[in-house]
Amino acid sequence: MPRYQYECQQCGIIIKAFHGYKEALIDCDKCESKDTLKKILSVPFYGSKILSPDPTQEIGEITKEYIEENRELLKQQQEELKNKKYDKK
């Protein structure tokens, strides 16, 4: 299963989680806030010899999916930073 990283928008903790690529975490266990976890960019890691829920899927396909997923996350983060207001103090 792939490893993902999430950051809590409430308390700032970074959580590493192993789960299928179609799953997602949303609630923070540390501060117990709801719907505050946001997936952040991470490097692919597969902790077992079974790299995919579908054993017929090629490694290259898994890697391409992971790259595309992170590309979308990067676009989202770039847009958020462009729209963020900063104090000029």
N, C-alpha and C positions, 0 to 999 in steps of 0.2 A: 504494500500500500504506500502511496506517496505521503511525504511529510509536508505539511503546510505550516505557515506562521501566521498568527493573528495578533493584532494589537487592539487592546481595549481603548476605546475613545474616551472612557470615563476615568480609569485609573492609570492607563499608560503601560500596563504590563504586556509583555510579549509572550504569547503561548505557542508552543510547538505541538502539533497534533498530527496523528496518522489517521487517515480515513480515505475513502474512495473519492475519486475526482468529481463525482456528482453530488457529494455531500458538502455541508458547510457548518461551521459553528457560528452561533450568533450571541450567546449569553456568556458573560464573564463569571467564572466560578469564584474568583478572588474577591471582587467587590459586589458580586451578586446582582449586577445591573443587567437589564434585559436589552437585547438587540443592540449591543455596543461593540461587538467584536467585528473587526474589519480585516479581511485577508490582505497580507502584505507580500511583497516580492520575496521569493525564496529560491533556493537551488534545488533541482530535482534530487530526491533521495528515495531509494527503494530498499526497505529493510529486510526483504525476504527474496527467495529465488523466484517466487511467483510475482512477476512484475505487473500483471494486469489481471483484472477480473475475467477478461476474455483471453484464454491461452492462445488463441489463434491470432491475436493482435501483435503486430511486429513492434520491436523496440523503437524503431524509427518513428512509427505512428504515435507511440506513447510520448516520445520526446517532442514531436511536432505539436501535439495537443498541449503539452505542458508549456511550451514556448508561447503558443497562441494565448493560453490562459494568462500567463504572466504579462504578455504584451497588452492585453486588455486592462489588467490591473495597473500597469504603468501609465496607460492613457488616462485612466480614471484619476490616479494620483496627480498627474500633471495638470489636469483640468482643475482639480481641487486647489492646487497650489496657485494657479493663475488667478483663481477667484477669491483667494484668501486675502483678507485685509490685515495689514501689518501696522503697528504703531511706529511712528518715526521718531521715537524717543531715544 
